[in-house]
Amino acid sequence: MARPSKYSPEFRADAVALWQASVGRRTFKSVASDLNINHETLRTWVREAEGTASSGGGLQGGGAEDELARLRAENARLVRRVAGACRPGCGPGGAGGRAVSRSRR
C-alpha cells in the first residue's frame, strides 16, 4: 500500500496553476524552489495535469499514440517526396561534393 502524499490536492493544483501562468518566463526549478518542493515533483504534477486535460476530449482520435503514428506517416511521405524530387548531385555538396567550374568565353 502506497503512503499518502504529504501535499494536498489543492496545493498540487495551485502549484500547477502557478507553473502554467509562468510558462516561458520561469523554469520548473525556480517555481519549485518558491514552493519548497523538488522540481521533478512539480514536473510530474504538471505532466499529470496535462494528461488529464488532454484526455478530457480535447483531442479527437485518441491521444499521443495516434498523433505519433500520424506524424511518422507524414514524415515518411515527406521523405519520399524529397527523395523523388532530388536528382543525382542535388543533395548536400551540390555536384557530388566536387566544385563546379565553368569556363568563360
C-alpha positions as a LaTeX table, in Angstrom:
\begin{tabular}{lrrr}
\hline
Residue & $x$ (\AA) & $y$ (\AA) & $z$ (\AA) \\
\hline
Met1 & 0.00 & 0.00 & 0.00 \\
Ala2 & 1.40 & 3.39 & $-1.01$ \\
Arg3 & 1.89 & 6.05 & 1.59 \\
Pro4 & $-0.42$ & 9.06 & 1.37 \\
Ser5 & 1.00 & 12.19 & $-0.21$ \\
Lys6 & 2.18 & 14.94 & 2.10 \\
Tyr7 & 0.80 & 17.51 & $-0.36$ \\
Ser8 & $-2.93$ & 18.22 & $-0.59$ \\
Pro9 & $-4.72$ & 18.12 & $-3.94$ \\
Glu10 & $-5.36$ & 21.86 & $-3.58$ \\
Phe11 & $-1.64$ & 22.55 & $-3.14$ \\
Arg12 & $-0.85$ & 20.46 & $-6.21$ \\
Ala13 & $-3.46$ & 22.29 & $-8.29$ \\
Asp14 & $-2.16$ & 25.67 & $-7.14$ \\
Ala15 & 1.44 & 24.65 & $-7.94$ \\
Val16 & 0.43 & 23.53 & $-11.43$ \\
Ala17 & $-1.54$ & 26.75 & $-11.98$ \\
Leu18 & 1.47 & 28.80 & $-10.87$ \\
Trp19 & 3.71 & 26.94 & $-13.31$ \\
Gln20 & 1.24 & 27.33 & $-16.18$ \\
Ala21 & 0.95 & 31.05 & $-15.50$ \\
Ser22 & 4.73 & 31.44 & $-15.74$ \\
Val23 & 5.49 & 29.20 & $-18.73$ \\
Gly24 & 8.24 & 30.71 & $-20.82$ \\
Arg25 & 9.40 & 33.06 & $-18.11$ \\
Arg26 & 10.42 & 30.70 & $-15.32$ \\
Thr27 & 11.82 & 27.20 & $-15.04$ \\
Phe28 & 10.41 & 24.25 & $-13.14$ \\
Lys29 & 13.31 & 24.66 & $-10.73$ \\
Ser30 & 12.60 & 28.31 & $-9.91$ \\
Val31 & 8.87 & 27.76 & $-9.38$ \\
Ala32 & 9.52 & 24.64 & $-7.29$ \\
Ser33 & 12.07 & 26.42 & $-5.11$ \\
Asp34 & 9.49 & 29.13 & $-4.34$ \\
Leu35 & 7.14 & 26.37 & $-3.18$ \\
Asn36 & 9.84 & 24.40 & $-1.31$ \\
Ile37 & 9.30 & 21.27 & $-3.38$ \\
Asn38 & 11.52 & 19.27 & $-5.71$ \\
His39 & 11.42 & 20.43 & $-9.33$ \\
Glu40 & 10.83 & 16.87 & $-10.55$ \\
Thr41 & 7.79 & 16.65 & $-8.27$ \\
Leu42 & 6.37 & 19.78 & $-9.89$ \\
Arg43 & 7.21 & 18.45 & $-13.36$ \\
Thr44 & 5.34 & 15.21 & $-12.56$ \\
Trp45 & 2.29 & 17.12 & $-11.34$ \\
Val46 & 2.26 & 19.27 & $-14.48$ \\
Arg47 & 2.51 & 16.19 & $-16.73$ \\
Glu48 & $-0.32$ & 14.52 & $-14.85$ \\
Ala49 & $-2.48$ & 17.64 & $-15.12$ \\
Glu50 & $-1.77$ & 17.99 & $-18.84$ \\
Gly51 & $-2.52$ & 14.31 & $-19.36$ \\
Thr52 & $-5.88$ & 14.62 & $-17.65$ \\
Ala53 & $-6.72$ & 17.80 & $-19.53$ \\
Ser54 & $-5.92$ & 16.35 & $-22.95$ \\
Ser55 & $-7.76$ & 13.08 & $-22.30$ \\
Gly56 & $-10.88$ & 15.03 & $-21.38$ \\
Gly57 & $-11.98$ & 15.11 & $-25.00$ \\
Gly58 & $-9.74$ & 17.88 & $-26.25$ \\
Leu59 & $-8.07$ & 15.66 & $-28.84$ \\
Gln60 & $-10.05$ & 13.80 & $-31.43$ \\
Gly61 & $-8.90$ & 10.37 & $-32.36$ \\
Gly62 & $-7.31$ & 9.20 & $-29.16$ \\
Gly63 & $-4.16$ & 10.79 & $-27.95$ \\
Ala64 & $-0.41$ & 10.74 & $-28.17$ \\
Glu65 & $-0.04$ & 7.31 & $-29.79$ \\
Asp66 & $-2.37$ & 8.24 & $-32.64$ \\
Glu67 & $-0.63$ & 11.56 & $-33.14$ \\
Leu68 & 2.78 & 9.86 & $-33.15$ \\
Ala69 & 1.59 & 7.40 & $-35.79$ \\
Arg70 & 0.18 & 10.26 & $-37.87$ \\
Leu71 & 3.42 & 12.25 & $-37.62$ \\
Arg72 & 5.55 & 9.24 & $-38.55$ \\
Ala73 & 3.40 & 8.61 & $-41.62$ \\
Glu74 & 3.63 & 12.27 & $-42.63$ \\
Asn75 & 7.40 & 12.23 & $-42.14$ \\
Ala76 & 7.75 & 9.14 & $-44.33$ \\
Arg77 & 5.61 & 10.78 & $-47.02$ \\
Leu78 & 7.77 & 13.93 & $-46.99$ \\
Val79 & 11.00 & 11.92 & $-47.12$ \\
Arg80 & 9.69 & 10.06 & $-50.19$ \\
Arg81 & 8.69 & 13.35 & $-51.82$ \\
Val82 & 12.13 & 14.89 & $-51.26$ \\
Ala83 & 13.91 & 11.74 & $-52.46$ \\
Gly84 & 11.80 & 11.67 & $-55.62$ \\
Ala85 & 12.38 & 15.35 & $-56.38$ \\
Cys86 & 16.14 & 15.20 & $-55.89$ \\
Arg87 & 18.24 & 14.36 & $-58.92$ \\
Pro88 & 21.76 & 12.98 & $-58.60$ \\
Gly89 & 24.06 & 15.74 & $-57.41$ \\
Cys90 & 21.35 & 17.94 & $-55.89$ \\
Gly91 & 21.98 & 16.89 & $-52.31$ \\
Pro92 & 24.39 & 18.47 & $-49.85$ \\
Gly93 & 27.53 & 19.49 & $-51.66$ \\
Gly94 & 25.81 & 20.11 & $-54.98$ \\
Ala95 & 27.75 & 18.26 & $-57.65$ \\
Gly96 & 28.62 & 15.18 & $-55.72$ \\
Gly97 & 30.95 & 17.09 & $-53.42$ \\
Arg98 & 33.09 & 18.49 & $-56.30$ \\
Ala99 & 33.48 & 22.14 & $-57.08$ \\
Val100 & 31.93 & 23.05 & $-60.39$ \\
Ser101 & 33.99 & 25.27 & $-62.64$ \\
Arg102 & 32.54 & 26.91 & $-65.67$ \\
Ser103 & 34.80 & 28.29 & $-68.35$ \\
Arg104 & 34.08 & 31.80 & $-69.56$ \\
Arg105 & 34.32 & 32.63 & $-73.21$ \\
\hline
\end{tabular}
